[in-house]
Amino acid sequence: MKFTLGWLKEHLDTEADLDTILETLTAIGLEVEGVENPGAQIGDFRIARVVSAEKHPNADKLQLLKVDTGSGDPVQVVCGAPNARAGMVGVFAAPGMYVPGIDVTLGPAKIRDVESFGMMCSERELELSDAHEGVIDLGDEAAANVGESYAIWAGLDDPVIDIAITPNRQDCMGVYGVARDLAAAGLGTLKPLQVSDITANTPCSIEIRTDDPEGCPAFFGRSVSGVANGPSPAWMQKRLRAIGQKPISALVDITNYIMIDHGRPLHVYDRAKLGKAIFARRAEDGETVVALNGKEYRLDDSMTVIADENSVHDIGGIMGGEHSGVQPETTDIVIECAYFTPERIALTGQRLGLMSDARARFERGVDPAFLDDGLAIATQLVLDICGGEASAKVEAGAPPLETKAVAYDPELCATLGGLSVPFDTQRASLEALGFTVEGPKEKGAPFAVSVPSWRRDIVGAPDLVEEVLRLEGFDAIPSTALPRKEGVATPTASPEQKRERKVRRAAAARGLNEAVTWSFIPEAEAALSGEAPWVLANPISEDMKVMRTSMIPGLAAAAKRNADRGAASIRLFEIGRRYLAEDERPTLGLILAGAKDARHWQGGGAPFDAYDAKAEILALLDAAGAPTANLQLFGDTSPLYHPGRSGRLCLGPKNMLAEFGELHPATLKALDLDGPAMAAELYLDAVPMPRSSGHMRPAFTPPALQAVTRDFAFLLDSDTPAGDLLRTVRSADKQVLVDARIFDVFTGKGVAEGKKSVAIEVTLQPGEKSFTEEELKAISDKVVKAAEKVGGELRG
């Protein structure tokens, strides 16, 4: 929430400087996000009056102005603004001044052969707004200030403070509430609220009621006749502009001002556009309303609206309707000051996808006891600024004003909060915040604390501890170490967490760079994996609409960013969660793009291929503790991958541990990534955990005898995976055959068409004695017989 220092001091009598105020705000939980001084860059810009405006002799769309800057003779300025005219008062920048909106330092210039000494400025050129249709027109009220600093006159020299309001601090959604907190922290005195006693002799011109006590328990209002809806006063416009609010008209600006000043949203209707009655009710399914933002919204019966007997005029507590909004010609109005149930407002806003300043306050919970005062303040401002005659007040329904009492033991401050605060100090702090504290003052007796109406977030004694501590200062709480038992600490990481850490280290050791990408992705990218995604009810944006069903889209986006910045070889991995229909799955994803190594006179510069992705995923599976020797390779993969250049690694046909391969051209196109690119995913939850829970490593028992290697070459059908042959060979004799690996695959001369020659090296480890020739032959026969199971024929 934004407000100016001068605005704050309207409610807080303090001598504290800006830095002290900023430090105190953060210390009491109202974190300062930034401080702006919009007048710093334009402090030398002056208010000036156009003395005369004549047509430029050499250009149809330019004018030759004589401008009184208050410092001597009028200066000549060439201006192209369509609204420039004689007698207009605007903002002048002299030669030598820097204009921030166009990033130019002015100097004397010739425009179409006519000299120009400075310029009249638009709001965009001063970075006050995006308006640039014409130069700033300050109106007659600034005519007496010609020559003065525009920044000072407009209040732009008043620092703008931006604070973050947490959801539980609805009381600080107005400047008055912030001032109350600072006063309680000892930074000054809170000025009493000035509320006028509105006298009215005429009845309200419209019936006001609430037909939805659940959604709108209280609807207060009155009519005001004979108003003049012109511009709001300069002081109000200055404050609204300073915090980014665009002044619209007096009636609209008054409601916006009270919302920021007191955290109390109101709405003003044009009485001529309403029927005989205005009331709160449930919307009907299918009803529509065009809101003040120009958009049409379809309503349902879970929403509260403000309507008359003919149509809906307001999405209750969120945004008014376009039809009944006030206009410059409006003369009779109805002021609405209602209390809406926070839960109803939040649900309606979420369903409509509609955010507004009013919703931000109502869904947190506005002060239900401030309806009378809020209506009175608004009425008095309307009468002071717009004139008119106010009717009697109408109170329909009743706000929830039940008093909430909390039994509070002051000893909790020390036992729960870690800081011992004297009882009298605690009492004073709570009373300064608006709480009523009753009860004995002696030690050991609890306080009976009544919660003020504006503190909906206080539900129990721990909340009061927090209130005391934030005024004392959280920095005052001493640091106390937690007790620790003697001996070695018990491991806290679960086996799954340990496995993730081990796989992360293994990936980094293999030269992969870890990435962290969004868990939200566009719906179209989620559909690439063929899995049904989780759709978010209230997404941040259309590009973050669903939860990821694969790690690949996020990694592909990261790879593209790296490639766009000149990276020649991209090796990325990420450990995160995939979100499938039934649950979330821990997954490692990796992507390889570009060249696998640098160009060299002996070679290099070749792109990655599917075998590189397979090698990476096998190494990571081994690090995860998967039985890689028992893995089976299957060819059918998800739609992300190129068919024939990808595969699945499984333990049995159903338990898939990983998927790897070249990304499909359609996938690359959808992800806007230049190919080829290789990817893989390791499904960590599918990898079986080791059965042993012990922490001791097995004893190192190196073999006493040297291993023996034997080579075999088998003829195999060309469409039979070589991995099937390797796996069956490894099972030929598990007692002595400790390893087997493929070292050659050959097709061509000497090999029949439709066949391939696969050469395998097997490692045999003798136990107590060396192998005899007979034993080696027997083992070889077992290897040959095992190969025959997959159609392997020993090559002669």
N, C-alpha and C positions, 0 to 999 in steps of 0.2 A: 504494500500500500504506500502511496506517495502523498506527501504533504510538505508544505514549506515551513521554514523556521518561524517566520512571522505568523503563519496560521496557527502553529502550535502555541505561540506565546499569547494568542487571543484567549486561551484557556489556562495557561500556566504562567503564573507570576514568578519569574526566575531571573537570576543574574548570571546563570551558568553560560559559559561560552559554547560554541558549536561542538568542539572536540569533546568536552565533558558530557554533553547531551548524547552524542553518538556512542561514547564508551558506556554510558549508563543504560542506554537502550539495549545494547547487546548483552550487557551483564544481567539484565532482568528478563531476558528471554525474547526480546523483540529485536532479532538480529538485523543489523543494518547491512543492506545489500549494496548500497551505493549512495553517493551524495553528488548532486549535479549543481552546477552554477551556470544556468543557461545564458546569463548576461555577461559572462567573462569574455567571450569572443567579440561581443558587439557593444562593449562599454563605451566606445567613442562615437557610436552612431547617434545622430541627433534628430530631434523632432524638427521638421521643416514644413513650410507652407509654400504651395505653388502660387506665385503671384500672377503669372500669366501662362497661357498655353496656346501656341500658334503652330500651324502646319509647318513641317520641315520643308524647306524649299526644294530638296532633291529626292524626297521619298514620301510616298503616299501614306504609309503606315507608321511613320515616325512623327513625333511632335517636338517642338522646341520650347522648353520650359524655362521660365525664370523662377528660381527657387530662393526663398528667404530662409537662410540657415540660422539666423539670429546672431550672426557675427560680422555684420557689415552689409555691403551691397549685395543684391541678389546675384546668384551664380547661374551660368547657362548650363543646362543639362538636356541632352538628347535622350528621349524616352520613347519606347515602343509600347508601353502598357495602354490598353484600350480604355482603362478607367481614369487615366491621368487627366486632370482638368484644373482650371483656374479656381483658386480658393480651397483646394483639397489640402489636408494636413496629413503628411506621411513621414516616412523614415528616410533620412539622407545619409549616404556614405560619401565622404570626401576623398579626393585623390590621396593615395598613400595608405588607405585603410584596406585591411584584408577582409574579403567577403567569404565567409566559410561555406555557404551553400553552393558556390560555383568555383571555390578554390582559386580565387584570383585576387591579387593585390592591385587596387585601382591606380590609375595614373591618368594624366590629361590625354585625351584621345580625340581623333578626328573621325566623325561618322558621317559618311557621304559629304565630305568637304566642309563639315561644320564642326567646330570645336565643342567638346563636352567636358565639363569639369565635375565629375562625380556621377552618382546615380541615385534614383529613387528605388527603394528595395521592396521586393515581395517577401512573403513569409518563408517561402522555400529558400530564398537567398540568405535569410538569416537563420535557417535551420529551425524555424519555429513550427513548421508544418509542411505538408506537400503542396499547399496552395500556391499557384504561380500564374493564375489567370490574369492577375493585375497586381499593381503595387499596393502596399498596405495603406488603407484609408482609416485614419484614427478618429475621424469625425470632429465635430466642432468642440467637443470637450477638451481636446488637446491643443486648441488654437492659442490658448494663453501660455502654453509651455514651449513655444518655438525656441529652439536653441538649447534646450535642456537635453540631458542624456535620455535616450529612449529606454534603455534597460532599466534605469532607476524609475522612470515614470510608469513603465509597464510592470514594475515589481519583479523584473527578471534578475535583479541582483539579490533576491531572496533565495538562499540555498534550498534545494529540493531534496528531502530525505526520503529514501526508499527503504522500507523495512519489510521483512518476511513475517507473515502472520501464520503461525501454526494452526491447524484445524480446531484446536481446543481453546483458542483465544478469541472468541467471537466478540468479546468486549472491547478489543482493540482494533476493530474494523472501522472505527471512527476516530477523528483527531482528539475528540474529548476523552475517549477512553485511554488513548496513549498518554495524554496529559495527566490523567488520574494516576496511571502507573508510575510516571516520573515523579509526581508529587509524593506518592507513597514511598518512593525510594529516596526521599530527602532532597530532591532537586528543585524545590520551590513549593509554591502554594497553589492548589487548584482553585481557580476562580469560580464563584457560584454561578450556576446556570441561570440565565435570564429567560424566563418564560412569561409571555404576556397573558393577561386575563382578557380573553376576547369577549366583548359584549355584543350580543346580537338580539335584535328585536323581531326578526322575520324567521319563519320556519324554513327548513331546507326545501329546496324546490324539487327534490326527487326522493323517492322512497329508497332507503338503504337497508339491506338485510343480508343475512348469511343463511343459505340453505344447505351448507356443507360444513357443519360444525367440526367434523374430523379434520378436514383439510384447511379450513379457515375459521377458527373458533371465534375470532373477533374482527369486525369490520366497522371502523370508525370513519366518519367523513362529514363533510358539509359542502354547501354550494356557496360560491362567491359570484355576485353579479356586477356588471359594469366595469370589468377590468380592461386595461390597455396592455396588450402583450407586445411590448416593444423590446429593444435590447436590454439586457440586464446591466446593472451598474458596473462601472469600470473596475471597482475593487473586487467584485465577484468574478468578472471575466478574467482578471489578472490571476487570481488564485486557481481557477479552473484550467486556464491555459498552462500555468506553471506545472501542473501535474499531468498534463497530456489530455485534458478534457476540452473538447471543442465547444465554445459557447454557441447556443442555438437561438434561444429566445428567453425572455425573463422567466416565464413560467416553467420551462424545461430546466433552465439553469438553477432555479430555486430548488427543485427536487433533487438534482444532482449534487448541489452544494450541501443540502441537509444529509444526504446519504453519506458523503465523505466526512462531513463535520461530526455527525452523531452516529453513524452506522445504521441509520434508519431510512430504508428505501420508502418512497411514496410514489404516487402516480396522480397525474392531473388529467381529467377528461374534459372534452368540449361538451358542455351541457346540451347544446343545440343538436348534437348527434346521438343523444341517448333518448330512450323511451321514458315511460312513467316511473320506472324503478331500475335500480342497479343492484346486483346481488351476486354473492359467491355461490357457486353450485358445482356439482360434478359435471364434467364434459360428457357428451354423448359420443359413442363410438362413431367415427367417421366425420365428426365435425371438423371444420377447418377454420383457421384464422390467419390473416396476414399481419405479421408482427411489424414493429417499428423498423426492423432491419430490412423490410421489403420482401421477406421470404414467407411462403405459405407453409403452415404446419398442420398436420393431420393429428387430431386428438383422439383419446380414448377415455373410457369411464374411470380410469385410475387417476385422472388429472383434475385439478381444481382450476376453474376459470372464473373471471368476472364478466357478467353478461347482463343484458336487459332482456325484455320479453321478446326481442326480435333476433338477436344474434350475440355471438361471443365478442367481447371487446378487449380481453386481456388474458394472457396466460398467467394465472395467479402467481405473484411473487417472483416472476422471471422476466417477462417483457410485455409491455403494453401493445395494443393493437394499432394498426395504421389508421383505421377508419375513424376512431374517436379521439385521435391525438390532437392536441391544441395547435392552432395555426396563428399567423400574425393577426388575422382578422377576428380571432376568438374574443368574445366579450363576456360570456358566462361560463363558469367552470364548476367542476366537482372535484374536490380533493379527497383522495383515498388514502387512509392510513390503516392498514390491516395487519393482522398477525396470521402467518401461515405456518402450518406444521412443518418443521425442518425435514422430516423423513419424506413427506409428500413432495416437497420442492426438489429434493435430491433425486428422487425416482423420476419425476417428470422431466427434469433437465437431462438426465441420462438417456431416457427414451427418445427425447426429441433431439439430442445432440446439440443443445442450446445452452450457451454459457453467457452470463451477464453479471454486472456488478451487483444487481439485486439478488440474483440467485446465490452468489458467493456469500452474501450475508444471511439470507433467509435459511439456507440449508445448514449453516452453522448454528443458527438460533439467535434472533435479535431479542432485545430486551422487551418482554411482554408488558412491563409496567411503563413503557415510554410512549404508548399510543396517544394518551392525552397531551403530553408535552410535545411530542413530535407533530401532532396536528396543529397545536397552538403556534409553535414556532413557524411552521410552514404558512399558516394563515396570516400571521403578522408580517412575514416577509412579502407575501402577495399584496397585502394592503399597503405596505410601505412603498413597494416598487411599482406595482401595477394599479393601485387604487382599487375602488370597488366597495361593495358592501357584503359583509359576511353574514351567513345565516346561522341559525342555531346548530350546535353540534348534534350528530346522530351517533349513538353507540349501539351497534347491532352485535349481539353475542357478548362473550366475556373472555378475555385472555386468560391463560393458565397462570394464576398468581399465587398458587399455593406456596407457602413458606417452607423451605428446606432447612432442616436443622441437623447439625453434625456434632456428635460428642467427640471432643478433642482433648487428648491428654498431652500437655506440653512436653512431657518426657519423650514423646515419640520423635521430637526433633533431634535428640541425641542418639536414641537407639535405632531409629530408622534412617535418619538423614546424616548422621555422623558428625553433627555440630551441636554443641551445647549453647543454647541461646536463653538468656534470662526470660522468665515468664512475662514480666512486664513489657519487655521488648517484643515478644511474640504477640501479646495482646495489642500493642500499639501498631504493629505492622499490619495485622489483620483488620483493625479498625480503619487504618488509613486507606485500605483497599476497598472499604465499603461494607465489611462484615460487621455484624453485631455480635459482640462477645459478652457473655454473661457467665457468672459462676464464681466460686470462691477463688481468691488469689493465692491461698496457701499451697505449698508444695504437695503434690500427690492427688489433688482434686482436679477433675477434668473441667474444661470449658464447655459451655453450651454455645455453639457458634451458629448463627443464622446466616444463611448464604444470600447475598444480594441477588436481585432478579436478573441482573446482567451477567451472572457467572453460571451458566448452564453446565459448565464442565466440572464443577465441584460436586463430587458424589460421596466422598469419604474423608476420613482423617489423613490418609497419606497425601491427598491433594492439598490439604492445609499445610502440611510439612513442606511441600514444594513451594507454596506461596511465601512462607517465612524464609526459606533458604534462598530463594532468588532475590529477595530484598536484602538479605544479609550478604549475599555474594557467594556463588558456588566456589570461588577461588579460596574462600576462607575455610572450606572443609579440609581437614588435614588428611594427607595421604597415609593410609594404613595398609600394610601388607596383609594378605590373607594368610591364615595359619597353614603351615605345611608339616605334614607328618615326616618323621625321620625315615631314612632309607631311600631306596630307589623309587621314583614316582611310577605309578601304574600307567602303562601306555593308554593314551586317550583316543588315538586314531583307530578307526575300524579297519578290518581287512580290506574292504572296498576302497577306503580312502588311501590306504597304503599302496594298493595296486595302482590307483590313479597316479600317485606320486611317482611310482617306479616307471610307469609308462611315459609320463611327462619327461622324466630325466632321460629315458632312453631315446625319445624323439629328438630332444635337444642335442643329445650326444651324436646323433646321426646327421646333424646339420640342418634340421628343420627349425624354423622360427615360429614361436608360439604367437597366435593371434587371439583376440577376444572380440567377438562380433555380437551383434544384437540377436536376442532370442526371438524378436518379432521380424517377420518378413512379409513381403507382398503375397497376396493370395495366389497369384499366378505362379510365383516361384515355388510355393509350397506344393502346388498341384503337380510339379515336375516329378516328384518322387512316387506319385501314385497313392500316397497315404492321405486319409481324411484329416485335415488340420483342426486345431482348436481355434475358433473364431472369437476374437475379443469383442465384448459388448460395447466397450468405449475406447476404441483405439486412439493412439496419439495422432496417427495420420493414416492415409490410405496405404502407404508403403510399409506400415507396421500393423497390419490388420489381423494377422494370424500368427500363431506360435509355430516355430520351425519344425518341420517333420524330417529334416535332414540338415547336416552340418555344411553340406556342399554350397548352397546359395550364399551364405554369409562369407565363406572362405573365397568363393569366386569373386565376390564384390571386393574383398580385400586384395585378391590377386590382381584384379583390374586396376585398382588404385596404384598398386606398386608398378605394374607394367606401364601405366600412363606417366609415371614419373621416372621412367627409364631403366627399371630393374630388368636385367637380362635373364636372370635365373631366379625363379620364385619357388621357394620350398616352405610352405606354411602348414601348421597343424593347430588344432584347437580341441580341447577337452571340455565338453559341456553336456547339455541335455537336449534330446529330441522329445517332442511332445506328440504322442500318438493318441488314438481315440481312447484307449483305456488307461494309460498312465504315461509317465515320463521315463526316458531311458538314458543312462549315462553312455556317452559315445565319444570316441575320438575320430575326428575327421582330418584328412590331409589333402592337399592339392599341390601338384607339381606342374609348373608351366614355364615356357621359355626353353633355354638351352640347359642341358644337364651339367655342362662344364664350359669353360672359356675356349675360344678358338686358339689353335696352336699349330705350328708348322708340321707337327706329326699327326694332326687330326683335331678332334674336339669340335664343339659347337653344335653337336647333334641334339635334337629335341628329346625330351623324355618320352618313354613308351610305356605300354601297359606292364612290361616286366619290371620296370623301375618301381611302379606303384605296388606290384606284388612283393618285391623284395622288401620295401619299407614296411608293408603291413605284416609280413611274416616275421620280421625282426621285432616289431612291436608286440605281436601276439606272443612271441617267445618271452619278451620282457614281462608280459602280463601273466605268464605262467600257463599258457595254453599248450596242450600236447601237440605241437606242430607236426610231429611225425605221423600222427593219426588223422590229420585233416584230409578231407575229401574236397576235390575241386568240381564245382558244377558251373555250367555255362550260362544258365538263365539268370539275369540280373534285373534290377529295377530299371524303369524307363530313363533314368538319368544317364545310363552308360550306353556305349556303343556295342551293339550285339556282335559277338565274335571277337571283340577286343576287351573283354571283361570277364569276371568270374566271381563266384561265391566260394568262400572257404568254410566248410561245415564239419561238425562232428555228427555224422549221420545226415540223412536227407533233410531233416527238419530243423536242427539246431545250427543256425547260421551264426558264425562268429565274426565274419568280416565280408566286405564286398569291395572290389577294386576294379580298375580298368580305365579306359579312355572315355572321356565324357562324350555323349552323343552330340552330333552337330546341332540338333534342335535345342539341346540343353545350352550349348555355348551361345547360340543365337538369343535364346530367352534371357540368359544372364549377361548378355552384351560383353562376352569375353572372347578374345581372339584365340583360336586354337592352334595346334592341338593342346589339350590339357588333360592331365591324369589326376585321378582322385581315388580316395579309398575311405571307407568308414569301418571302424573296429567297434563292435557292440560289446562294451565292457561287461554288461550284466549277463551276457550269454557265455562268457568264459568261465568254466567251472573253477570254483575256489579249491585250493589244495586241502586235502583231508587232514593233514597234520596241523595241530595248533601249537606245536612246540616252537621255541625260538632258537634252538641250538642247531647249528649246521651239522650235517652228517660228517663222520670222520673221513679224511682224505686217504683213500686206499688205492694208490697207483698200481696198475698190473705189473706183475713180476716179469712177464715175457713180452717180447715184441709182437705187435700186431702184424697180421698178414693181409695183403690186399690182392684181390682178383678182379679182372675185367671181364665183362660179358657183353656181347652185342646181340640184340634181339631184333628180329623182323616183326613189325607190328602194323596193323591196319592204320592208315594215315589219319583216320578220324577218331582213333582211340587215344585218349589223353595219356601222355607219357607219365603223368603223375600217378595214374592207376597202376601202371607197371611198376613204378618205384615203390609204391605202398605195398603191393603184394610180394615183391622181392624182399622187402624189409621183414616181412612176417615169415619168411621161409624157415629160419632157425633162430629164435629169439635168444637162445642160450649163448651162441658164439657170434652171431652176426650183429655187430654193434652200430654199423652205419652203412648207408648206401647212398650214392649220389649219381646223377646223370652228368656225364661230361661230354657227350656228343650226340647230336641228332643229324642224320644224313639221309638225303634223298637224291636220286640221280642214277648215274651209270652203275650198274651192278645191283641195283635195288629195283624190284618189280614195281610197275605202276600201281598206285593205290597203296603202296607200302612205304614204311620208313624204318630206318635203322636207328635204334636207340642204344647207346653204349652206357653201361652202368659200372661204376667201380664200387665193390663191396669191401668192407673192412671186417676181418675176422679176428677175434681176440681169444687166444688160448688161455686156459686157466692154469692148472697145476703142471702141465707138460705141453711140449710143442705138438703141433698137428703132424700126424703121419700122412703120407700120400693117400692112403686109403680113406682117411678121415676127410681130407680136403676134397677128394672126389665125391664122397657121400654128401658133403655140404653143397658142392657144385650141382649135384643132381637135384637136391632140394630146391635150389635157386631156379634151375631150369623148369622143374615141375611147377613151381609157384608161378613162373611167368606164363606158363601155358594156360593158367586160369583166366587171363585177360587176352588170350590169343597170341601171346608172344612165342616166337619160334627162334631157337638158337641159331645164329647166323654162322655158316660154315666158313 
